[in-house]
Amino acid sequence: MSSKVTSLNQKVKNVSGSSKDRGNWLQSFYAEGDSNAETCIIKGCGNLATAGGHLYHDYDITRVYIAPICDTCNHPSNTDWMEVKAHRLMMKR
Ligand SMILES: [Zn+2]
């Protein structure tokens, strides 16, 4: 089972080549009672989350985290570091 962390002001970056591991991550967030899971975790983005995205944190790029994210922010061509909204649930992969 994945362990949970709460987002602060870290930046995240998409993990490339993770699309085969989509699973049903969004359901896991709802199961944890995360009422924010319907919206994308990226700061400044108001889109609905469409998947649990695989993300690196800027302070620990050896570990992969999962968070609700929209198709635009999670697009493979997006290799930018992105700031996350604070106090959102993330899970360690
Ligand atoms: Zn987004």
PDB file of the backbone (N, CA, C, O) and the ligand in Angstrom, with CONECT records:
HET     ZN  A 101       1
ATOM      1  N   MET A   1       0.849  -1.199   0.000  1.00  0.00           N
ATOM      2  CA  MET A   1       0.000   0.000   0.000  1.00  0.00           C
ATOM      3  C   MET A   1       0.880   1.243   0.000  1.00  0.00           C
ATOM      4  O   MET A   1       1.958   1.257   0.594  1.00  0.00           O
ATOM      5  N   SER A   2       0.416   2.254  -0.656  1.00  0.00           N
ATOM      6  CA  SER A   2       1.192   3.486  -0.751  1.00  0.00           C
ATOM      7  C   SER A   2       1.072   4.292   0.538  1.00  0.00           C
ATOM      8  O   SER A   2       0.034   4.277   1.200  1.00  0.00           O
ATOM      9  N   SER A   3       2.143   4.991   0.881  1.00  0.00           N
ATOM     10  CA  SER A   3       2.024   5.876   2.024  1.00  0.00           C
ATOM     11  C   SER A   3       1.727   7.283   1.537  1.00  0.00           C
ATOM     12  O   SER A   3       2.058   7.659   0.413  1.00  0.00           O
ATOM     13  N   LYS A   4       1.096   8.045   2.408  1.00  0.00           N
ATOM     14  CA  LYS A   4       0.597   9.352   2.013  1.00  0.00           C
ATOM     15  C   LYS A   4       1.502  10.464   2.498  1.00  0.00           C
ATOM     16  O   LYS A   4       2.126  10.348   3.552  1.00  0.00           O
ATOM     17  N   VAL A   5       1.575  11.527   1.742  1.00  0.00           N
ATOM     18  CA  VAL A   5       2.251  12.733   2.180  1.00  0.00           C
ATOM     19  C   VAL A   5       1.365  13.918   1.827  1.00  0.00           C
ATOM     20  O   VAL A   5       0.513  13.829   0.943  1.00  0.00           O
ATOM     21  N   THR A   6       1.572  15.015   2.517  1.00  0.00           N
ATOM     22  CA  THR A   6       0.815  16.227   2.220  1.00  0.00           C
ATOM     23  C   THR A   6       1.724  17.195   1.486  1.00  0.00           C
ATOM     24  O   THR A   6       2.865  17.413   1.892  1.00  0.00           O
ATOM     25  N   SER A   7       1.227  17.767   0.419  1.00  0.00           N
ATOM     26  CA  SER A   7       2.042  18.685  -0.361  1.00  0.00           C
ATOM     27  C   SER A   7       2.240  19.988   0.402  1.00  0.00           C
ATOM     28  O   SER A   7       1.366  20.426   1.151  1.00  0.00           O
ATOM     29  N   LEU A   8       3.408  20.600   0.198  1.00  0.00           N
ATOM     30  CA  LEU A   8       3.671  21.916   0.774  1.00  0.00           C
ATOM     31  C   LEU A   8       3.901  22.864  -0.382  1.00  0.00           C
ATOM     32  O   LEU A   8       2.971  23.170  -1.129  1.00  0.00           O
ATOM     33  N   ASN A   9       5.123  23.331  -0.540  1.00  0.00           N
ATOM     34  CA  ASN A   9       5.370  24.228  -1.665  1.00  0.00           C
ATOM     35  C   ASN A   9       6.388  23.647  -2.623  1.00  0.00           C
ATOM     36  O   ASN A   9       7.079  24.382  -3.330  1.00  0.00           O
ATOM     37  N   GLN A  10       6.480  22.335  -2.647  1.00  0.00           N
ATOM     38  CA  GLN A  10       7.470  21.733  -3.515  1.00  0.00           C
ATOM     39  C   GLN A  10       7.083  21.870  -4.985  1.00  0.00           C
ATOM     40  O   GLN A  10       5.939  22.155  -5.338  1.00  0.00           O
ATOM     41  N   LYS A  11       8.081  21.656  -5.808  1.00  0.00           N
ATOM     42  CA  LYS A  11       7.831  21.618  -7.240  1.00  0.00           C
ATOM     43  C   LYS A  11       7.879  20.164  -7.684  1.00  0.00           C
ATOM     44  O   LYS A  11       8.570  19.336  -7.091  1.00  0.00           O
ATOM     45  N   VAL A  12       7.149  19.880  -8.714  1.00  0.00           N
ATOM     46  CA  VAL A  12       7.091  18.515  -9.218  1.00  0.00           C
ATOM     47  C   VAL A  12       7.309  18.516 -10.725  1.00  0.00           C
ATOM     48  O   VAL A  12       7.166  19.535 -11.400  1.00  0.00           O
ATOM     49  N   LYS A  13       7.659  17.340 -11.221  1.00  0.00           N
ATOM     50  CA  LYS A  13       7.982  17.182 -12.630  1.00  0.00           C
ATOM     51  C   LYS A  13       7.433  15.821 -13.062  1.00  0.00           C
ATOM     52  O   LYS A  13       7.499  14.853 -12.304  1.00  0.00           O
ATOM     53  N   ASN A  14       6.905  15.750 -14.253  1.00  0.00           N
ATOM     54  CA  ASN A  14       6.359  14.486 -14.736  1.00  0.00           C
ATOM     55  C   ASN A  14       7.446  13.427 -14.879  1.00  0.00           C
ATOM     56  O   ASN A  14       8.562  13.720 -15.306  1.00  0.00           O
ATOM     57  N   VAL A  15       7.107  12.199 -14.520  1.00  0.00           N
ATOM     58  CA  VAL A  15       7.977  11.055 -14.752  1.00  0.00           C
ATOM     59  C   VAL A  15       7.671  10.544 -16.151  1.00  0.00           C
ATOM     60  O   VAL A  15       6.535  10.168 -16.439  1.00  0.00           O
ATOM     61  N   SER A  16       8.669  10.527 -17.018  1.00  0.00           N
ATOM     62  CA  SER A  16       8.389  10.092 -18.385  1.00  0.00           C
ATOM     63  C   SER A  16       8.249   8.574 -18.449  1.00  0.00           C
ATOM     64  O   SER A  16       8.878   7.841 -17.686  1.00  0.00           O
ATOM     65  N   GLY A  17       7.418   8.127 -19.368  1.00  0.00           N
ATOM     66  CA  GLY A  17       7.253   6.698 -19.572  1.00  0.00           C
ATOM     67  C   GLY A  17       6.436   5.998 -18.513  1.00  0.00           C
ATOM     68  O   GLY A  17       6.579   4.792 -18.315  1.00  0.00           O
ATOM     69  N   SER A  18       5.571   6.744 -17.819  1.00  0.00           N
ATOM     70  CA  SER A  18       4.795   6.146 -16.736  1.00  0.00           C
ATOM     71  C   SER A  18       3.344   5.868 -17.136  1.00  0.00           C
ATOM     72  O   SER A  18       2.533   5.454 -16.309  1.00  0.00           O
ATOM     73  N   SER A  19       3.029   6.099 -18.410  1.00  0.00           N
ATOM     74  CA  SER A  19       1.618   5.996 -18.802  1.00  0.00           C
ATOM     75  C   SER A  19       1.067   4.581 -18.695  1.00  0.00           C
ATOM     76  O   SER A  19      -0.144   4.386 -18.597  1.00  0.00           O
ATOM     77  N   LYS A  20       1.961   3.589 -18.714  1.00  0.00           N
ATOM     78  CA  LYS A  20       1.478   2.209 -18.599  1.00  0.00           C
ATOM     79  C   LYS A  20       1.087   1.857 -17.170  1.00  0.00           C
ATOM     80  O   LYS A  20       0.486   0.813 -16.918  1.00  0.00           O
ATOM     81  N   ASP A  21       1.428   2.719 -16.258  1.00  0.00           N
ATOM     82  CA  ASP A  21       1.182   2.451 -14.842  1.00  0.00           C
ATOM     83  C   ASP A  21       0.090   3.373 -14.296  1.00  0.00           C
ATOM     84  O   ASP A  21       0.188   3.843 -13.163  1.00  0.00           O
ATOM     85  N   ARG A  22      -0.921   3.627 -15.073  1.00  0.00           N
ATOM     86  CA  ARG A  22      -1.958   4.559 -14.632  1.00  0.00           C
ATOM     87  C   ARG A  22      -2.792   3.955 -13.515  1.00  0.00           C
ATOM     88  O   ARG A  22      -3.124   4.623 -12.536  1.00  0.00           O
ATOM     89  N   GLY A  23      -3.127   2.673 -13.678  1.00  0.00           N
ATOM     90  CA  GLY A  23      -3.938   2.019 -12.658  1.00  0.00           C
ATOM     91  C   GLY A  23      -5.222   2.788 -12.417  1.00  0.00           C
ATOM     92  O   GLY A  23      -5.743   3.441 -13.321  1.00  0.00           O
ATOM     93  N   ASN A  24      -5.714   2.711 -11.235  1.00  0.00           N
ATOM     94  CA  ASN A  24      -6.909   3.466 -10.903  1.00  0.00           C
ATOM     95  C   ASN A  24      -6.597   4.354  -9.716  1.00  0.00           C
ATOM     96  O   ASN A  24      -7.241   4.289  -8.668  1.00  0.00           O
ATOM     97  N   TRP A  25      -5.586   5.186  -9.916  1.00  0.00           N
ATOM     98  CA  TRP A  25      -5.066   5.979  -8.808  1.00  0.00           C
ATOM     99  C   TRP A  25      -6.067   6.980  -8.271  1.00  0.00           C
ATOM    100  O   TRP A  25      -6.112   7.220  -7.065  1.00  0.00           O
ATOM    101  N   LEU A  26      -6.867   7.565  -9.140  1.00  0.00           N
ATOM    102  CA  LEU A  26      -7.818   8.561  -8.635  1.00  0.00           C
ATOM    103  C   LEU A  26      -8.761   7.941  -7.611  1.00  0.00           C
ATOM    104  O   LEU A  26      -9.104   8.565  -6.607  1.00  0.00           O
ATOM    105  N   GLN A  27      -9.175   6.704  -7.878  1.00  0.00           N
ATOM    106  CA  GLN A  27     -10.053   6.021  -6.921  1.00  0.00           C
ATOM    107  C   GLN A  27      -9.379   5.872  -5.565  1.00  0.00           C
ATOM    108  O   GLN A  27     -10.038   5.951  -4.527  1.00  0.00           O
ATOM    109  N   SER A  28      -8.077   5.659  -5.572  1.00  0.00           N
ATOM    110  CA  SER A  28      -7.342   5.535  -4.308  1.00  0.00           C
ATOM    111  C   SER A  28      -7.424   6.821  -3.499  1.00  0.00           C
ATOM    112  O   SER A  28      -7.520   6.789  -2.272  1.00  0.00           O
ATOM    113  N   PHE A  29      -7.384   7.962  -4.199  1.00  0.00           N
ATOM    114  CA  PHE A  29      -7.473   9.239  -3.488  1.00  0.00           C
ATOM    115  C   PHE A  29      -8.857   9.436  -2.891  1.00  0.00           C
ATOM    116  O   PHE A  29      -8.995   9.898  -1.758  1.00  0.00           O
ATOM    117  N   TYR A  30      -9.872   9.086  -3.654  1.00  0.00           N
ATOM    118  CA  TYR A  30     -11.232   9.196  -3.116  1.00  0.00           C
ATOM    119  C   TYR A  30     -11.404   8.259  -1.930  1.00  0.00           C
ATOM    120  O   TYR A  30     -12.055   8.606  -0.944  1.00  0.00           O
ATOM    121  N   ALA A  31     -10.817   7.069  -2.031  1.00  0.00           N
ATOM    122  CA  ALA A  31     -10.925   6.103  -0.940  1.00  0.00           C
ATOM    123  C   ALA A  31     -10.275   6.637   0.335  1.00  0.00           C
ATOM    124  O   ALA A  31     -10.671   6.269   1.441  1.00  0.00           O
ATOM    125  N   GLU A  32      -9.274   7.508   0.174  1.00  0.00           N
ATOM    126  CA  GLU A  32      -8.613   8.113   1.329  1.00  0.00           C
ATOM    127  C   GLU A  32      -9.382   9.325   1.847  1.00  0.00           C
ATOM    128  O   GLU A  32      -8.956   9.970   2.804  1.00  0.00           O
ATOM    129  N   GLY A  33     -10.495   9.630   1.225  1.00  0.00           N
ATOM    130  CA  GLY A  33     -11.304  10.769   1.663  1.00  0.00           C
ATOM    131  C   GLY A  33     -10.779  12.105   1.178  1.00  0.00           C
ATOM    132  O   GLY A  33     -11.070  13.140   1.777  1.00  0.00           O
ATOM    133  N   ASP A  34     -10.004  12.093   0.094  1.00  0.00           N
ATOM    134  CA  ASP A  34      -9.442  13.331  -0.434  1.00  0.00           C
ATOM    135  C   ASP A  34     -10.480  14.040  -1.309  1.00  0.00           C
ATOM    136  O   ASP A  34     -10.650  13.719  -2.485  1.00  0.00           O
ATOM    137  N   SER A  35     -11.165  15.009  -0.706  1.00  0.00           N
ATOM    138  CA  SER A  35     -12.235  15.694  -1.439  1.00  0.00           C
ATOM    139  C   SER A  35     -11.688  16.642  -2.506  1.00  0.00           C
ATOM    140  O   SER A  35     -12.449  17.148  -3.330  1.00  0.00           O
ATOM    141  N   ASN A  36     -10.362  16.890  -2.499  1.00  0.00           N
ATOM    142  CA  ASN A  36      -9.759  17.753  -3.515  1.00  0.00           C
ATOM    143  C   ASN A  36      -9.314  16.979  -4.744  1.00  0.00           C
ATOM    144  O   ASN A  36      -8.822  17.562  -5.710  1.00  0.00           O
ATOM    145  N   ALA A  37      -9.489  15.658  -4.703  1.00  0.00           N
ATOM    146  CA  ALA A  37      -8.917  14.830  -5.764  1.00  0.00           C
ATOM    147  C   ALA A  37      -9.543  15.082  -7.130  1.00  0.00           C
ATOM    148  O   ALA A  37      -9.005  14.646  -8.148  1.00  0.00           O
ATOM    149  N   GLU A  38     -10.666  15.778  -7.159  1.00  0.00           N
ATOM    150  CA  GLU A  38     -11.275  16.013  -8.475  1.00  0.00           C
ATOM    151  C   GLU A  38     -10.587  17.117  -9.257  1.00  0.00           C
ATOM    152  O   GLU A  38     -10.802  17.242 -10.463  1.00  0.00           O
ATOM    153  N   THR A  39      -9.774  17.911  -8.603  1.00  0.00           N
ATOM    154  CA  THR A  39      -9.077  18.963  -9.347  1.00  0.00           C
ATOM    155  C   THR A  39      -7.566  18.704  -9.394  1.00  0.00           C
ATOM    156  O   THR A  39      -6.990  18.068  -8.511  1.00  0.00           O
ATOM    157  N   CYS A  40      -6.958  19.218 -10.451  1.00  0.00           N
ATOM    158  CA  CYS A  40      -5.520  19.067 -10.692  1.00  0.00           C
ATOM    159  C   CYS A  40      -4.712  19.664  -9.542  1.00  0.00           C
ATOM    160  O   CYS A  40      -5.077  20.706  -8.997  1.00  0.00           O
ATOM    161  N   ILE A  41      -3.621  19.007  -9.178  1.00  0.00           N
ATOM    162  CA  ILE A  41      -2.808  19.445  -8.034  1.00  0.00           C
ATOM    163  C   ILE A  41      -1.878  20.613  -8.372  1.00  0.00           C
ATOM    164  O   ILE A  41      -1.320  21.246  -7.475  1.00  0.00           O
ATOM    165  N   ILE A  42      -1.716  20.893  -9.651  1.00  0.00           N
ATOM    166  CA  ILE A  42      -0.761  21.930 -10.039  1.00  0.00           C
ATOM    167  C   ILE A  42      -1.305  23.330  -9.755  1.00  0.00           C
ATOM    168  O   ILE A  42      -2.431  23.670 -10.116  1.00  0.00           O
ATOM    169  N   LYS A  43      -0.468  24.123  -9.101  1.00  0.00           N
ATOM    170  CA  LYS A  43      -0.858  25.482  -8.710  1.00  0.00           C
ATOM    171  C   LYS A  43      -1.233  26.312  -9.937  1.00  0.00           C
ATOM    172  O   LYS A  43      -0.518  26.313 -10.940  1.00  0.00           O
ATOM    173  N   GLY A  44      -2.351  27.013  -9.846  1.00  0.00           N
ATOM    174  CA  GLY A  44      -2.782  27.863 -10.941  1.00  0.00           C
ATOM    175  C   GLY A  44      -3.583  27.136 -11.996  1.00  0.00           C
ATOM    176  O   GLY A  44      -4.047  27.752 -12.956  1.00  0.00           O
ATOM    177  N   CYS A  45      -3.754  25.833 -11.833  1.00  0.00           N
ATOM    178  CA  CYS A  45      -4.524  25.057 -12.809  1.00  0.00           C
ATOM    179  C   CYS A  45      -5.882  24.715 -12.206  1.00  0.00           C
ATOM    180  O   CYS A  45      -5.953  24.179 -11.100  1.00  0.00           O
ATOM    181  N   GLY A  46      -6.955  25.019 -12.921  1.00  0.00           N
ATOM    182  CA  GLY A  46      -8.296  24.750 -12.413  1.00  0.00           C
ATOM    183  C   GLY A  46      -8.971  23.593 -13.112  1.00  0.00           C
ATOM    184  O   GLY A  46     -10.171  23.376 -12.944  1.00  0.00           O
ATOM    185  N   ASN A  47      -8.207  22.843 -13.899  1.00  0.00           N
ATOM    186  CA  ASN A  47      -8.794  21.723 -14.649  1.00  0.00           C
ATOM    187  C   ASN A  47      -9.155  20.560 -13.736  1.00  0.00           C
ATOM    188  O   ASN A  47      -8.614  20.410 -12.640  1.00  0.00           O
ATOM    189  N   LEU A  48     -10.076  19.750 -14.215  1.00  0.00           N
ATOM    190  CA  LEU A  48     -10.412  18.524 -13.497  1.00  0.00           C
ATOM    191  C   LEU A  48      -9.261  17.537 -13.636  1.00  0.00           C
ATOM    192  O   LEU A  48      -8.630  17.445 -14.689  1.00  0.00           O
ATOM    193  N   ALA A  49      -8.997  16.810 -12.572  1.00  0.00           N
ATOM    194  CA  ALA A  49      -7.982  15.762 -12.625  1.00  0.00           C
ATOM    195  C   ALA A  49      -8.533  14.590 -13.432  1.00  0.00           C
ATOM    196  O   ALA A  49      -9.691  14.205 -13.272  1.00  0.00           O
ATOM    197  N   THR A  50      -7.706  14.037 -14.287  1.00  0.00           N
ATOM    198  CA  THR A  50      -8.142  12.924 -15.123  1.00  0.00           C
ATOM    199  C   THR A  50      -7.394  11.639 -14.805  1.00  0.00           C
ATOM    200  O   THR A  50      -7.769  10.569 -15.282  1.00  0.00           O
ATOM    201  N   ALA A  51      -6.341  11.733 -14.004  1.00  0.00           N
ATOM    202  CA  ALA A  51      -5.551  10.547 -13.686  1.00  0.00           C
ATOM    203  C   ALA A  51      -4.707  10.825 -12.453  1.00  0.00           C
ATOM    204  O   ALA A  51      -4.576  11.968 -12.016  1.00  0.00           O
ATOM    205  N   GLY A  52      -4.142   9.772 -11.904  1.00  0.00           N
ATOM    206  CA  GLY A  52      -3.116   9.937 -10.890  1.00  0.00           C
ATOM    207  C   GLY A  52      -1.785  10.030 -11.623  1.00  0.00           C
ATOM    208  O   GLY A  52      -1.301   9.041 -12.172  1.00  0.00           O
ATOM    209  N   GLY A  53      -1.198  11.214 -11.628  1.00  0.00           N
ATOM    210  CA  GLY A  53       0.042  11.415 -12.367  1.00  0.00           C
ATOM    211  C   GLY A  53       1.254  10.990 -11.559  1.00  0.00           C
ATOM    212  O   GLY A  53       1.266  11.103 -10.334  1.00  0.00           O
ATOM    213  N   HIS A  54       2.279  10.498 -12.257  1.00  0.00           N
ATOM    214  CA  HIS A  54       3.540  10.122 -11.619  1.00  0.00           C
ATOM    215  C   HIS A  54       4.470  11.318 -11.635  1.00  0.00           C
ATOM    216  O   HIS A  54       4.768  11.871 -12.694  1.00  0.00           O
ATOM    217  N   LEU A  55       4.929  11.716 -10.457  1.00  0.00           N
ATOM    218  CA  LEU A  55       5.672  12.961 -10.331  1.00  0.00           C
ATOM    219  C   LEU A  55       6.915  12.805  -9.467  1.00  0.00           C
ATOM    220  O   LEU A  55       6.925  12.039  -8.503  1.00  0.00           O
ATOM    221  N   TYR A  56       7.967  13.546  -9.827  1.00  0.00           N
ATOM    222  CA  TYR A  56       9.134  13.675  -8.951  1.00  0.00           C
ATOM    223  C   TYR A  56       8.992  14.954  -8.142  1.00  0.00           C
ATOM    224  O   TYR A  56       8.448  15.944  -8.633  1.00  0.00           O
ATOM    225  N   HIS A  57       9.479  14.941  -6.904  1.00  0.00           N
ATOM    226  CA  HIS A  57       9.598  16.157  -6.110  1.00  0.00           C
ATOM    227  C   HIS A  57      10.958  16.772  -6.361  1.00  0.00           C
ATOM    228  O   HIS A  57      11.917  16.061  -6.660  1.00  0.00           O
ATOM    229  N   ASP A  58      11.049  18.093  -6.241  1.00  0.00           N
ATOM    230  CA  ASP A  58      12.354  18.724  -6.445  1.00  0.00           C
ATOM    231  C   ASP A  58      13.347  18.369  -5.343  1.00  0.00           C
ATOM    232  O   ASP A  58      14.554  18.436  -5.575  1.00  0.00           O
ATOM    233  N   TYR A  59      12.879  17.994  -4.150  1.00  0.00           N
ATOM    234  CA  TYR A  59      13.822  17.671  -3.085  1.00  0.00           C
ATOM    235  C   TYR A  59      14.120  16.179  -2.978  1.00  0.00           C
ATOM    236  O   TYR A  59      14.954  15.776  -2.167  1.00  0.00           O
ATOM    237  N   ASP A  60      13.462  15.365  -3.773  1.00  0.00           N
ATOM    238  CA  ASP A  60      13.767  13.935  -3.735  1.00  0.00           C
ATOM    239  C   ASP A  60      13.382  13.300  -5.061  1.00  0.00           C
ATOM    240  O   ASP A  60      12.284  12.763  -5.210  1.00  0.00           O
ATOM    241  N   ILE A  61      14.296  13.368  -6.023  1.00  0.00           N
ATOM    242  CA  ILE A  61      13.941  12.848  -7.343  1.00  0.00           C
ATOM    243  C   ILE A  61      14.216  11.356  -7.474  1.00  0.00           C
ATOM    244  O   ILE A  61      14.139  10.793  -8.565  1.00  0.00           O
ATOM    245  N   THR A  62      14.544  10.712  -6.329  1.00  0.00           N
ATOM    246  CA  THR A  62      14.725   9.267  -6.380  1.00  0.00           C
ATOM    247  C   THR A  62      13.402   8.550  -6.136  1.00  0.00           C
ATOM    248  O   THR A  62      13.312   7.334  -6.306  1.00  0.00           O
ATOM    249  N   ARG A  63      12.391   9.286  -5.745  1.00  0.00           N
ATOM    250  CA  ARG A  63      11.125   8.688  -5.365  1.00  0.00           C
ATOM    251  C   ARG A  63      10.007   9.218  -6.252  1.00  0.00           C
ATOM    252  O   ARG A  63       9.984  10.394  -6.613  1.00  0.00           O
ATOM    253  N   VAL A  64       9.088   8.334  -6.593  1.00  0.00           N
ATOM    254  CA  VAL A  64       7.962   8.752  -7.432  1.00  0.00           C
ATOM    255  C   VAL A  64       6.714   8.914  -6.573  1.00  0.00           C
ATOM    256  O   VAL A  64       6.387   8.053  -5.756  1.00  0.00           O
ATOM    257  N   TYR A  65       6.040  10.010  -6.770  1.00  0.00           N
ATOM    258  CA  TYR A  65       4.793  10.293  -6.071  1.00  0.00           C
ATOM    259  C   TYR A  65       3.639  10.298  -7.066  1.00  0.00           C
ATOM    260  O   TYR A  65       3.817  10.568  -8.253  1.00  0.00           O
ATOM    261  N   ILE A  66       2.462   9.994  -6.553  1.00  0.00           N
ATOM    262  CA  ILE A  66       1.257  10.027  -7.368  1.00  0.00           C
ATOM    263  C   ILE A  66       0.367  11.154  -6.859  1.00  0.00           C
ATOM    264  O   ILE A  66       0.202  11.324  -5.651  1.00  0.00           O
ATOM    265  N   ALA A  67      -0.201  11.918  -7.776  1.00  0.00           N
ATOM    266  CA  ALA A  67      -1.138  12.967  -7.371  1.00  0.00           C
ATOM    267  C   ALA A  67      -2.158  13.177  -8.477  1.00  0.00           C
ATOM    268  O   ALA A  67      -1.865  12.950  -9.651  1.00  0.00           O
ATOM    269  N   PRO A  68      -3.365  13.615  -8.098  1.00  0.00           N
ATOM    270  CA  PRO A  68      -4.385  13.898  -9.115  1.00  0.00           C
ATOM    271  C   PRO A  68      -3.907  15.016 -10.044  1.00  0.00           C
ATOM    272  O   PRO A  68      -3.449  16.062  -9.584  1.00  0.00           O
ATOM    273  N   ILE A  69      -4.017  14.789 -11.331  1.00  0.00           N
ATOM    274  CA  ILE A  69      -3.495  15.764 -12.290  1.00  0.00           C
ATOM    275  C   ILE A  69      -4.345  15.745 -13.559  1.00  0.00           C
ATOM    276  O   ILE A  69      -5.001  14.747 -13.855  1.00  0.00           O
ATOM    277  N   CYS A  70      -4.332  16.840 -14.299  1.00  0.00           N
ATOM    278  CA  CYS A  70      -5.119  16.906 -15.539  1.00  0.00           C
ATOM    279  C   CYS A  70      -4.252  16.486 -16.731  1.00  0.00           C
ATOM    280  O   CYS A  70      -3.029  16.393 -16.623  1.00  0.00           O
ATOM    281  N   ASP A  71      -4.903  16.236 -17.860  1.00  0.00           N
ATOM    282  CA  ASP A  71      -4.185  15.794 -19.062  1.00  0.00           C
ATOM    283  C   ASP A  71      -3.151  16.811 -19.540  1.00  0.00           C
ATOM    284  O   ASP A  71      -2.077  16.446 -20.018  1.00  0.00           O
ATOM    285  N   THR A  72      -3.494  18.092 -19.403  1.00  0.00           N
ATOM    286  CA  THR A  72      -2.584  19.131 -19.894  1.00  0.00           C
ATOM    287  C   THR A  72      -1.288  19.155 -19.088  1.00  0.00           C
ATOM    288  O   THR A  72      -0.197  19.161 -19.658  1.00  0.00           O
ATOM    289  N   CYS A  73      -1.411  19.170 -17.756  1.00  0.00           N
ATOM    290  CA  CYS A  73      -0.216  19.220 -16.904  1.00  0.00           C
ATOM    291  C   CYS A  73       0.566  17.915 -16.972  1.00  0.00           C
ATOM    292  O   CYS A  73       1.787  17.907 -16.819  1.00  0.00           O
ATOM    293  N   ASN A  74      -0.136  16.820 -17.201  1.00  0.00           N
ATOM    294  CA  ASN A  74       0.493  15.498 -17.200  1.00  0.00           C
ATOM    295  C   ASN A  74       1.008  15.088 -18.575  1.00  0.00           C
ATOM    296  O   ASN A  74       1.498  13.972 -18.749  1.00  0.00           O
ATOM    297  N   HIS A  75       0.898  15.999 -19.566  1.00  0.00           N
ATOM    298  CA  HIS A  75       1.281  15.638 -20.930  1.00  0.00           C
ATOM    299  C   HIS A  75       2.777  15.323 -21.013  1.00  0.00           C
ATOM    300  O   HIS A  75       3.593  16.033 -20.425  1.00  0.00           O
ATOM    301  N   PRO A  76       3.143  14.247 -21.749  1.00  0.00           N
ATOM    302  CA  PRO A  76       4.560  13.849 -21.830  1.00  0.00           C
ATOM    303  C   PRO A  76       5.485  14.951 -22.339  1.00  0.00           C
ATOM    304  O   PRO A  76       6.676  14.951 -22.028  1.00  0.00           O
ATOM    305  N   SER A  77       4.944  15.890 -23.120  1.00  0.00           N
ATOM    306  CA  SER A  77       5.802  16.959 -23.637  1.00  0.00           C
ATOM    307  C   SER A  77       6.086  18.023 -22.575  1.00  0.00           C
ATOM    308  O   SER A  77       6.929  18.898 -22.772  1.00  0.00           O
ATOM    309  N   ASN A  78       5.381  17.939 -21.460  1.00  0.00           N
ATOM    310  CA  ASN A  78       5.588  18.914 -20.391  1.00  0.00           C
ATOM    311  C   ASN A  78       6.690  18.427 -19.452  1.00  0.00           C
ATOM    312  O   ASN A  78       6.460  17.560 -18.609  1.00  0.00           O
ATOM    313  N   THR A  79       7.878  18.987 -19.605  1.00  0.00           N
ATOM    314  CA  THR A  79       9.017  18.563 -18.792  1.00  0.00           C
ATOM    315  C   THR A  79       9.421  19.641 -17.789  1.00  0.00           C
ATOM    316  O   THR A  79      10.497  19.573 -17.195  1.00  0.00           O
ATOM    317  N   ASP A  80       8.554  20.634 -17.604  1.00  0.00           N
ATOM    318  CA  ASP A  80       8.862  21.722 -16.678  1.00  0.00           C
ATOM    319  C   ASP A  80       8.650  21.309 -15.224  1.00  0.00           C
ATOM    320  O   ASP A  80       7.855  20.419 -14.925  1.00  0.00           O
ATOM    321  N   TRP A  81       9.377  21.972 -14.330  1.00  0.00           N
ATOM    322  CA  TRP A  81       9.065  21.854 -12.906  1.00  0.00           C
ATOM    323  C   TRP A  81       7.840  22.705 -12.641  1.00  0.00           C
ATOM    324  O   TRP A  81       7.769  23.851 -13.085  1.00  0.00           O
ATOM    325  N   MET A  82       6.879  22.156 -11.922  1.00  0.00           N
ATOM    326  CA  MET A  82       5.624  22.859 -11.659  1.00  0.00           C
ATOM    327  C   MET A  82       5.389  22.923 -10.160  1.00  0.00           C
ATOM    328  O   MET A  82       5.667  21.968  -9.435  1.00  0.00           O
ATOM    329  N   GLU A  83       4.877  24.050  -9.705  1.00  0.00           N
ATOM    330  CA  GLU A  83       4.576  24.193  -8.285  1.00  0.00           C
ATOM    331  C   GLU A  83       3.220  23.541  -7.983  1.00  0.00           C
ATOM    332  O   GLU A  83       2.287  23.631  -8.782  1.00  0.00           O
ATOM    333  N   VAL A  84       3.127  22.895  -6.842  1.00  0.00           N
ATOM    334  CA  VAL A  84       1.853  22.260  -6.491  1.00  0.00           C
ATOM    335  C   VAL A  84       1.058  23.125  -5.520  1.00  0.00           C
ATOM    336  O   VAL A  84       1.614  23.980  -4.831  1.00  0.00           O
ATOM    337  N   LYS A  85      -0.239  22.891  -5.478  1.00  0.00           N
ATOM    338  CA  LYS A  85      -1.088  23.523  -4.476  1.00  0.00           C
ATOM    339  C   LYS A  85      -0.725  22.940  -3.113  1.00  0.00           C
ATOM    340  O   LYS A  85      -0.390  21.760  -3.007  1.00  0.00           O
ATOM    341  N   ALA A  86      -0.790  23.761  -2.081  1.00  0.00           N
ATOM    342  CA  ALA A  86      -0.429  23.299  -0.740  1.00  0.00           C
ATOM    343  C   ALA A  86      -1.540  22.465  -0.119  1.00  0.00           C
ATOM    344  O   ALA A  86      -2.714  22.595  -0.465  1.00  0.00           O
ATOM    345  N   HIS A  87      -1.137  21.613   0.798  1.00  0.00           N
ATOM    346  CA  HIS A  87      -2.067  20.812   1.606  1.00  0.00           C
ATOM    347  C   HIS A  87      -2.921  19.865   0.777  1.00  0.00           C
ATOM    348  O   HIS A  87      -4.093  19.627   1.071  1.00  0.00           O
ATOM    349  N   ARG A  88      -2.309  19.341  -0.251  1.00  0.00           N
ATOM    350  CA  ARG A  88      -3.000  18.335  -1.053  1.00  0.00           C
ATOM    351  C   ARG A  88      -2.354  16.977  -0.791  1.00  0.00           C
ATOM    352  O   ARG A  88      -1.161  16.876  -0.505  1.00  0.00           O
ATOM    353  N   LEU A  89      -3.171  15.950  -0.896  1.00  0.00           N
ATOM    354  CA  LEU A  89      -2.680  14.603  -0.648  1.00  0.00           C
ATOM    355  C   LEU A  89      -1.894  14.081  -1.853  1.00  0.00           C
ATOM    356  O   LEU A  89      -2.324  14.198  -3.000  1.00  0.00           O
ATOM    357  N   MET A  90      -0.730  13.504  -1.554  1.00  0.00           N
ATOM    358  CA  MET A  90       0.039  12.791  -2.573  1.00  0.00           C
ATOM    359  C   MET A  90       0.362  11.415  -2.002  1.00  0.00           C
ATOM    360  O   MET A  90       0.365  11.230  -0.785  1.00  0.00           O
ATOM    361  N   MET A  91       0.627  10.474  -2.855  1.00  0.00           N
ATOM    362  CA  MET A  91       0.977   9.142  -2.371  1.00  0.00           C
ATOM    363  C   MET A  91       2.327   8.733  -2.922  1.00  0.00           C
ATOM    364  O   MET A  91       2.656   9.030  -4.071  1.00  0.00           O
ATOM    365  N   LYS A  92       3.102   8.054  -2.104  1.00  0.00           N
ATOM    366  CA  LYS A  92       4.362   7.515  -2.602  1.00  0.00           C
ATOM    367  C   LYS A  92       4.055   6.292  -3.433  1.00  0.00           C
ATOM    368  O   LYS A  92       3.259   5.439  -3.042  1.00  0.00           O
ATOM    369  N   ARG A  93       4.697   6.217  -4.589  1.00  0.00           N
ATOM    370  CA  ARG A  93       4.460   5.098  -5.486  1.00  0.00           C
ATOM    371  C   ARG A  93       5.116   3.872  -4.905  1.00  0.00           C
ATOM    372  O   ARG A  93       5.047   2.795  -5.497  1.00  0.00           O
TER     373      ARG A  93
HETATM  374 ZN    ZN A 101      -3.512  20.759 -14.489  1.00  0.00          ZN2+
END
